[in-house]
Amino acid sequence: MEEGSVLVNVWNGKGVITINRPKVLNAIDWDTFFKLQTALDDLIAQKDVRVIILTGSGEKAFISGGDIGEELKMDGLTSYRWSLTGHKLCATIEASPKPVIAAVNGYCLGGGFEFALACDFRICSENAKFGAPESKLGVCCGFGGNIRLPRIVGKTKAKEMLMTGKMIDAREAWRINLVNEVVSQENLMGAVDGFCAELLNKSATVLDFIKRAVDYGTETDRNSAAQYEAALFGVISATEDKKEGMGAFMEKRLPVFQDR
């Protein structure tokens, strides 16, 4: 465990990244940005890490967005670089061969909301609040929120959230399929652990391929997606994990995957 604005902890196949700026509701500044990118890159590279969890310290906020005091001082060119930095981080999350889970505790706003949208799964506490308040500040999303949100909740609801800047609570987030699960604050990390258990007992190679197939399939035409899926299916069928998984089924035992 490291000290500072970004904490990293690894155990039992899980890598947990915690944004640790509770006094400012875990708002992101330049320093935190770079540390978060480094933490993601490091966990993706660690073979013993099979699932990555992103969360915020304290009970009030996941990530409340960018540090407004810092953003207010940015000129156009600096803001452009700020946006590119956010896009790179979100792209790293999306391209991760390992599942990434956002454990949302409290406010999930602005840039933090955009980070959560890039994750594969979102599990939140009952006190979670989601929103893109950028329109109220005279700007718009800069880390891909305008692109990802409509693909998750649909164009009409996305436009409503993005244009009005209003927040929604955990129940509404569940209703519109923004989150996978809503639990009590005290049970949040326990629920995340339970969710991880259903991933950790699978082949990491298979999970990577499923993620690629879903992401590519929703970004391209159906015929191209079908060809890509068929190619992935052919490759995965030549792995040791396929033999183990099907062999275990026939032998009525639990499989032991080796990720190869």
SVG drawing of the C-alpha trace seen along z (x, -y; Angstrom):
<svg xmlns="http://www.w3.org/2000/svg" viewBox="-36 -31 40 69">
<polyline fill="none" stroke="black" stroke-width="0.4" points="0.0,0.0 1.4,-3.4 0.6,-6.7 -0.6,-9.7 -3.5,-10.7 -3.6,-7.3 -3.4,-4.1 -2.8,-0.7 -3.4,2.6 -3.1,6.1 -4.4,9.3 -6.1,12.6 -5.9,11.7 -7.5,8.3 -5.8,4.9 -7.5,2.1 -6.9,-1.6 -8.2,-4.1 -8.4,-7.8 -7.3,-9.3 -8.3,-13.0 -11.3,-12.9 -11.0,-16.5 -11.9,-17.6 -14.3,-14.7 -11.5,-12.8 -11.4,-15.4 -8.7,-14.8 -5.8,-17.2 -2.8,-16.7 -0.7,-14.9 -3.5,-12.4 -4.1,-11.9 -0.5,-10.8 -0.5,-8.6 -3.8,-7.0 -2.5,-6.3 0.7,-4.7 -1.3,-2.6 -3.5,-1.3 -0.5,-0.5 1.3,1.3 -1.7,3.5 -2.4,4.4 1.2,5.6 1.1,7.7 0.3,11.3 -1.1,12.1 -3.7,9.4 -6.8,10.7 -9.4,8.0 -8.9,4.3 -11.2,2.3 -11.4,-1.5 -12.9,-3.3 -12.6,-6.5 -11.6,-6.9 -14.2,-7.8 -18.0,-7.4 -18.9,-10.7 -17.4,-10.3 -16.1,-8.0 -14.6,-10.8 -16.3,-14.2 -14.7,-15.3 -11.8,-17.5 -10.3,-19.9 -12.3,-23.1 -9.7,-25.4 -7.1,-23.9 -9.3,-23.7 -10.3,-27.4 -6.7,-28.4 -6.3,-26.4 -6.0,-28.1 -7.3,-26.5 -4.1,-24.5 -3.8,-23.3 -7.5,-22.2 -6.8,-20.3 -4.0,-18.4 -6.1,-17.8 -8.8,-16.3 -6.3,-14.1 -4.9,-12.9 -8.4,-11.9 -9.1,-10.2 -5.9,-8.2 -6.8,-7.0 -10.3,-6.0 -8.9,-4.2 -6.5,-2.3 -9.5,-1.2 -11.4,-0.1 -8.4,1.7 -7.4,3.5 -7.4,7.3 -8.6,7.6 -12.1,6.7 -12.2,3.3 -14.9,2.6 -15.9,-0.8 -16.9,-0.5 -18.9,-3.8 -19.3,-5.1 -21.1,-8.5 -20.6,-11.2 -19.6,-10.1 -19.5,-13.3 -17.8,-14.9 -14.5,-13.3 -15.1,-10.6 -18.4,-9.8 -16.5,-9.5 -13.9,-7.1 -16.8,-4.9 -18.4,-4.8 -15.1,-3.4 -15.2,-0.5 -16.6,2.8 -18.9,2.9 -20.3,0.4 -21.4,1.5 -22.6,-1.3 -23.7,-2.0 -27.2,-3.3 -25.9,-6.8 -24.3,-7.1 -25.0,-10.1 -24.2,-10.1 -24.0,-13.1 -22.2,-15.2 -22.6,-18.8 -20.3,-20.2 -23.1,-22.2 -23.7,-24.1 -20.0,-25.1 -20.0,-26.4 -18.2,-23.4 -18.9,-19.8 -17.5,-16.4 -13.9,-16.1 -13.0,-12.5 -15.5,-10.6 -18.7,-11.0 -20.6,-12.3 -19.5,-9.2 -19.9,-6.4 -23.0,-7.5 -25.5,-7.2 -24.1,-3.8 -24.9,-2.6 -28.2,-4.3 -29.4,-5.4 -29.3,-8.8 -32.4,-10.4 -31.5,-9.8 -27.8,-10.6 -28.8,-14.0 -31.0,-14.7 -28.2,-14.0 -25.5,-15.8 -27.6,-18.9 -29.3,-19.5 -26.4,-18.5 -28.7,-17.0 -27.7,-14.2 -29.5,-10.8 -29.5,-8.6 -28.6,-4.9 -32.1,-3.6 -32.4,-5.6 -28.9,-4.5 -30.1,-0.9 -33.3,-1.6 -31.5,-2.9 -28.9,-0.1 -26.1,-2.4 -25.0,-0.1 -24.9,3.6 -25.8,3.7 -26.9,1.4 -25.9,2.3 -25.7,0.7 -22.6,-1.5 -21.2,1.0 -21.6,3.9 -20.1,2.2 -16.7,3.8 -18.2,7.1 -20.5,7.1 -17.5,6.2 -15.6,9.1 -18.6,11.4 -18.8,10.1 -15.0,10.7 -15.4,14.3 -17.5,15.0 -14.7,13.6 -11.7,15.0 -12.8,18.6 -12.9,18.1 -10.1,18.2 -8.5,14.8 -7.9,15.4 -11.6,16.1 -12.7,13.0 -10.3,10.9 -11.7,12.3 -15.3,11.8 -14.5,8.1 -13.0,7.6 -15.9,9.3 -18.5,7.2 -16.7,3.9 -15.8,4.4 -19.3,5.8 -21.0,2.7 -18.7,0.4 -19.0,1.9 -21.4,3.4 -23.0,6.9 -21.1,8.7 -17.7,7.4 -18.6,8.2 -19.6,11.8 -16.3,12.3 -14.3,11.0 -16.2,13.2 -15.6,16.3 -11.9,15.5 -11.8,15.2 -13.8,18.4 -11.3,20.2 -8.3,19.0 -9.8,19.7 -10.8,23.2 -7.1,24.0 -6.2,23.2 -5.5,25.4 -8.3,23.7 -10.9,25.0 -9.7,28.5 -9.7,28.1 -13.2,26.4 -14.9,29.0 -13.0,31.8 -14.0,30.7 -17.6,30.5 -17.6,34.1 -15.8,35.3 -18.3,33.4 -15.6,31.4 -14.6,27.8 -12.1,26.6 -8.7,25.3 -7.8,22.8 -4.2,21.9 -4.9,18.9 -3.3,20.5"/>
</svg>
